[in-house]
Amino acid sequence: MTTIHIFDPVLCCSTGVCGVQIDPALVTFAADVDWAIKNGAQIKRTNLAQEPLAFVENAIVKAFLERSGPEALPLILVEGEMALAGRYPTRTELARWAGIAKPTLPTIDVVCCSDSHCC
């Protein structure tokens, strides 16, 4: 299974969904990560505030920070290679990287209630 590693900027907690002012993008991303993990994805999140050593121990992340600075985070590595930076991935991107089939919505046959085809 593909490993996705998210290097987060400084967050108040491991998901960033805490504190007084919660960023709606982090709420959405946290839900997308939970969904992906429940569907078999291997995702690791590393927060700059809680695990700064992990940022300097990874050569790709260290070079990225030296070049772009911490304000350019988040940085997403897929199988150890840079896949995205500066924003969180969408559920579709997580699914593609993790090899999760996108769920298909069931089709519903609509039965009309009159000859005018208007309900």
N, C-alpha and C positions, 0 to 999 in steps of 0.2 A: 504494500500500500504506500502511496505517495505521502511524504511528510511535508506539511506546510508549517512554516515557522514565522510568526508575526512578532516583529520587534516594535513594541509600542513606545510612544513618547512617554513622558512622565505622566502617570495617572494616579489618582488617589487610591485606587485598589487594582486588583488584577484585571478587572474588566472595564474600569472607568465608569461603570454604572453605579455611582455612589456620590455622596456629597450633596451640596445644595443645588448647584446648577448642573443638571445632567444633559449631556449632548445627545440629542435624539439619534444622531448617526451612530453613536456608540451603543445605544439600546438596540437599534436594528442589527448592527454588526454582531453584538453578543448573541442575539437570537439566531442569526445566520450561522454562527460558529456552533452553537448548541445543536442546531438542525444537522449541520454537516457531521458533527461527531456522532450523533445518534444514527446517522446513515453510513457510518464506517470510516469517516475521515480521521486522519491522524494530524491533529493541530496542536501546536504549542505556542503559547503567548508569553513573551518576555517583556516586562515593564522596566523602563529605564530607571525609575525611582527605586524599584525593589531589587533589581538584579543588574546593576551597572557593569559588573565584571563580565557578564555574558556578552555585552556589546563590544568590549575591547578584545575578548578572546576569539571572536569570530572575525577572520581577516576581511571578509566581504563587508560586514557591518561596520567594522572599524574604518575601512577605507571610505565607505559611504558617509559616515559621520564626519570624517576629516574633510571631505570634499563638499558636503552639502549642509552639515550641521544638524543638530537635533530637531530643529524646526521642520526639517524635511521628512521626519518620521510620520506615519509608520512605514516600515520597510518589511516587505513580505518576501520570504525565500521559499521556493518550491524545490525540493530535493537539493537544497544547498545553493541554488542559483537565484539571483534576483529576478523576481517576477513582477513586482509592483512597488511603487514608492509614492508617498505623499497623500495617500488616501487609503481607506479600508476597502477591501474587495467586496464585490456583491456576492449574493448567494450563488448566482450563476457562475461566477468566476471560481468560487470555492468548489462548486460541484465539478466543474471542468477539470480543475487541477487535481482533485481527489478521485476522479473517475467515477463519480456518482451520477447515475442516470437521472436526468431531470424528470420529475413526476409529470405524468400526463393527466390532464383534467378529464373526467368522464364527460362524454357527450350526453346531452339530454334531448330527447325527442319532445318537441313542443307540440302539444295538441291544441288546436285552435277551437274556440267555442262557437264559431259562426262561419257561414259561407263567405263572409267578407274578409276572412283571415285576420280579424282584429279582435282582440280579447278585451 
